[in-house]
Amino acid sequence: MKAAYRTSTYQVVTVTPTTLSVRALVGHRGRGATPAARVGSTLDSFTLTR
């Protein structure tokens, strides 16, 4: 698990017959935000495979 301070994310979910993938993308960074990830970059992700 990753932690982010003063960082908003949104999730992109992709589903196929055999996988479920989730990506947390940075939507906004406030003053003093950590980590130093750019808006639009992937903060965290995972894939479940059947």
N, CA, C and O atoms as a GROMACS GRO file, in nm:
protein
  200
    1MET      N    1   0.084  -0.117   0.000
    1MET     CA    2   0.000   0.000   0.000
    1MET      C    3   0.088   0.123   0.000
    1MET      O    4   0.191   0.127   0.068
    2LYS      N    5   0.048   0.223  -0.077
    2LYS     CA    6   0.121   0.349  -0.082
    2LYS      C    7   0.041   0.457  -0.011
    2LYS      O    8  -0.082   0.454  -0.011
    3ALA      N    9   0.110   0.551   0.047
    3ALA     CA   10   0.045   0.663   0.115
    3ALA      C   11   0.071   0.790   0.035
    3ALA      O   12   0.178   0.807  -0.023
    4ALA      N   13  -0.027   0.878   0.033
    4ALA     CA   14  -0.013   1.005  -0.036
    4ALA      C   15  -0.076   1.113   0.052
    4ALA      O   16  -0.187   1.097   0.102
    5TYR      N   17  -0.003   1.222   0.069
    5TYR     CA   18  -0.047   1.333   0.151
    5TYR      C   19  -0.087   1.449   0.061
    5TYR      O   20  -0.008   1.491  -0.024
    6ARG      N   21  -0.208   1.500   0.079
    6ARG     CA   22  -0.261   1.612   0.000
    6ARG      C   23  -0.259   1.583  -0.150
    6ARG      O   24  -0.226   1.669  -0.232
    7THR      N   25  -0.295   1.460  -0.183
    7THR     CA   26  -0.299   1.416  -0.322
    7THR      C   27  -0.433   1.349  -0.348
    7THR      O   28  -0.470   1.254  -0.279
    8SER      N   29  -0.508   1.399  -0.448
    8SER     CA   30  -0.635   1.337  -0.488
    8SER      C   31  -0.609   1.240  -0.602
    8SER      O   32  -0.528   1.267  -0.690
    9THR      N   33  -0.679   1.127  -0.598
    9THR     CA   34  -0.665   1.029  -0.706
    9THR      C   35  -0.803   0.991  -0.758
    9THR      O   36  -0.905   1.010  -0.692
   10TYR      N   37  -0.803   0.936  -0.879
   10TYR     CA   38  -0.922   0.872  -0.933
   10TYR      C   39  -0.879   0.736  -0.986
   10TYR      O   40  -0.763   0.716  -1.021
   11GLN      N   41  -0.974   0.645  -0.992
   11GLN     CA   42  -0.944   0.508  -1.030
   11GLN      C   43  -0.992   0.477  -1.171
   11GLN      O   44  -1.101   0.518  -1.212
   12VAL      N   45  -0.910   0.406  -1.244
   12VAL     CA   46  -0.944   0.356  -1.376
   12VAL      C   47  -0.951   0.205  -1.364
   12VAL      O   48  -0.852   0.141  -1.330
   13VAL      N   49  -1.068   0.148  -1.391
   13VAL     CA   50  -1.090   0.004  -1.377
   13VAL      C   51  -1.111  -0.056  -1.516
   13VAL      O   52  -1.193  -0.008  -1.594
   14THR      N   53  -1.036  -0.160  -1.546
   14THR     CA   54  -1.047  -0.231  -1.673
   14THR      C   55  -1.081  -0.376  -1.643
   14THR      O   56  -1.015  -0.442  -1.563
   15VAL      N   57  -1.186  -0.426  -1.709
   15VAL     CA   58  -1.232  -0.563  -1.687
   15VAL      C   59  -1.231  -0.639  -1.820
   15VAL      O   60  -1.283  -0.591  -1.920
   16THR      N   61  -1.171  -0.758  -1.818
   16THR     CA   62  -1.178  -0.850  -1.930
   16THR      C   63  -1.234  -0.981  -1.876
   16THR      O   64  -1.254  -0.993  -1.755
   17PRO      N   65  -1.260  -1.079  -1.961
   17PRO     CA   66  -1.311  -1.206  -1.910
   17PRO      C   67  -1.219  -1.275  -1.808
   17PRO      O   68  -1.266  -1.355  -1.727
   18THR      N   69  -1.089  -1.244  -1.810
   18THR     CA   70  -0.996  -1.313  -1.719
   18THR      C   71  -0.920  -1.220  -1.623
   18THR      O   72  -0.848  -1.269  -1.536
   19THR      N   73  -0.934  -1.089  -1.637
   19THR     CA   74  -0.859  -0.998  -1.549
   19THR      C   75  -0.944  -0.879  -1.504
   19THR      O   76  -1.040  -0.840  -1.570
   20LEU      N   77  -0.904  -0.824  -1.390
   20LEU     CA   78  -0.959  -0.699  -1.340
   20LEU      C   79  -0.837  -0.614  -1.303
   20LEU      O   80  -0.759  -0.653  -1.216
   21SER      N   81  -0.821  -0.500  -1.368
   21SER     CA   82  -0.707  -0.413  -1.341
   21SER      C   83  -0.756  -0.280  -1.287
   21SER      O   84  -0.855  -0.225  -1.334
   22VAL      N   85  -0.684  -0.230  -1.186
   22VAL     CA   86  -0.719  -0.102  -1.125
   22VAL      C   87  -0.594  -0.016  -1.120
   22VAL      O   88  -0.488  -0.062  -1.077
   23ARG      N   89  -0.606   0.109  -1.164
   23ARG     CA   90  -0.497   0.206  -1.156
   23ARG      C   91  -0.547   0.328  -1.081
   23ARG      O   92  -0.657   0.377  -1.108
   24ALA      N   93  -0.468   0.378  -0.988
   24ALA     CA   94  -0.499   0.503  -0.917
   24ALA      C   95  -0.415   0.612  -0.981
   24ALA      O   96  -0.292   0.612  -0.970
   25LEU      N   97  -0.481   0.707  -1.047
   25LEU     CA   98  -0.412   0.816  -1.115
   25LEU      C   99  -0.422   0.943  -1.033
   25LEU      O  100  -0.525   0.970  -0.971
   26VAL      N  101  -0.316   1.022  -1.034
   26VAL     CA  102  -0.314   1.148  -0.961
   26VAL      C  103  -0.402   1.248  -1.033
   26VAL      O  104  -0.380   1.278  -1.151
   27GLY      N  105  -0.502   1.302  -0.962
   27GLY     CA  106  -0.592   1.400  -1.020
   27GLY      C  107  -0.560   1.542  -0.980
   27GLY      O  108  -0.584   1.636  -1.055
   28HIS      N  109  -0.504   1.559  -0.859
   28HIS     CA  110  -0.470   1.692  -0.808
   28HIS      C  111  -0.367   1.678  -0.698
   28HIS      O  112  -0.371   1.583  -0.620
   29ARG      N  113  -0.275   1.773  -0.691
   29ARG     CA  114  -0.176   1.778  -0.583
   29ARG      C  115  -0.188   1.912  -0.513
   29ARG      O  116  -0.184   2.017  -0.577
   30GLY      N  117  -0.201   1.908  -0.381
   30GLY     CA  118  -0.207   2.030  -0.303
   30GLY      C  119  -0.068   2.077  -0.262
   30GLY      O  120   0.031   2.010  -0.290
   31ARG      N  121  -0.063   2.191  -0.197
   31ARG     CA  122   0.065   2.244  -0.149
   31ARG      C  123   0.126   2.146  -0.048
   31ARG      O  124   0.058   2.102   0.044
   32GLY      N  125   0.251   2.113  -0.066
   32GLY     CA  126   0.320   2.021   0.023
   32GLY      C  127   0.286   1.875   0.001
   32GLY      O  128   0.310   1.792   0.089
   33ALA      N  129   0.229   1.842  -0.114
   33ALA     CA  130   0.186   1.704  -0.143
   33ALA      C  131   0.305   1.610  -0.154
   33ALA      O  132   0.411   1.646  -0.205
   34THR      N  133   0.283   1.489  -0.105
   34THR     CA  134   0.383   1.383  -0.122
   34THR      C  135   0.309   1.258  -0.168
   34THR      O  136   0.194   1.241  -0.128
   35PRO      N  137   0.366   1.172  -0.246
   35PRO     CA  138   0.497   1.180  -0.308
   35PRO      C  139   0.497   1.278  -0.424
   35PRO      O  140   0.393   1.335  -0.458
   36ALA      N  141   0.612   1.299  -0.484
   36ALA     CA  142   0.626   1.395  -0.594
   36ALA      C  143   0.583   1.332  -0.725
   36ALA      O  144   0.665   1.311  -0.814
   37ALA      N  145   0.455   1.300  -0.737
   37ALA     CA  146   0.400   1.239  -0.859
   37ALA      C  147   0.326   1.347  -0.938
   37ALA      O  148   0.254   1.428  -0.880
   38ARG      N  149   0.341   1.346  -1.068
   38ARG     CA  150   0.274   1.444  -1.153
   38ARG      C  151   0.127   1.412  -1.170
   38ARG      O  152   0.086   1.295  -1.162
   39VAL      N  153   0.046   1.515  -1.193
   39VAL     CA  154  -0.096   1.496  -1.223
   39VAL      C  155  -0.106   1.411  -1.350
   39VAL      O  156  -0.040   1.440  -1.450
   40GLY      N  157  -0.188   1.307  -1.345
   40GLY     CA  158  -0.206   1.217  -1.459
   40GLY      C  159  -0.119   1.093  -1.453
   40GLY      O  160  -0.139   0.999  -1.530
   41SER      N  161  -0.022   1.090  -1.362
   41SER     CA  162   0.064   0.973  -1.352
   41SER      C  163   0.000   0.867  -1.262
   41SER      O  164  -0.089   0.897  -1.183
   42THR      N  165   0.045   0.744  -1.275
   42THR     CA  166  -0.007   0.633  -1.195
   42THR      C  167   0.059   0.634  -1.059
   42THR      O  168   0.181   0.628  -1.048
   43LEU      N  169  -0.024   0.642  -0.954
   43LEU     CA  170   0.027   0.638  -0.816
   43LEU      C  171   0.039   0.495  -0.767
   43LEU      O  172   0.133   0.460  -0.696
   44ASP      N  173  -0.058   0.411  -0.805
   44ASP     CA  174  -0.058   0.271  -0.762
   44ASP      C  175  -0.143   0.191  -0.860
   44ASP      O  176  -0.229   0.248  -0.927
   45SER      N  177  -0.120   0.061  -0.868
   45SER     CA  178  -0.200  -0.023  -0.958
   45SER      C  179  -0.190  -0.169  -0.913
   45SER      O  180  -0.098  -0.209  -0.843
   46PHE      N  181  -0.289  -0.246  -0.957
   46PHE     CA  182  -0.286  -0.390  -0.936
   46PHE      C  183  -0.374  -0.458  -1.039
   46PHE      O  184  -0.462  -0.396  -1.097
   47THR      N  185  -0.348  -0.588  -1.061
   47THR     CA  186  -0.427  -0.669  -1.152
   47THR      C  187  -0.459  -0.801  -1.086
   47THR      O  188  -0.372  -0.868  -1.031
   48LEU      N  189  -0.586  -0.839  -1.093
   48LEU     CA  190  -0.631  -0.971  -1.046
   48LEU      C  191  -0.656  -1.056  -1.168
   48LEU      O  192  -0.724  -1.015  -1.262
   49THR      N  193  -0.601  -1.177  -1.166
   49THR     CA  194  -0.616  -1.268  -1.278
   49THR      C  195  -0.692  -1.392  -1.233
   49THR      O  196  -0.665  -1.449  -1.127
   50ARG      N  197  -0.786  -1.432  -1.315
   50ARG     CA  198  -0.869  -1.548  -1.283
   50ARG      C  199  -0.796  -1.675  -1.311
   50ARG      O  200  -0.851  -1.784  -1.290
   0.00000   0.00000   0.00000
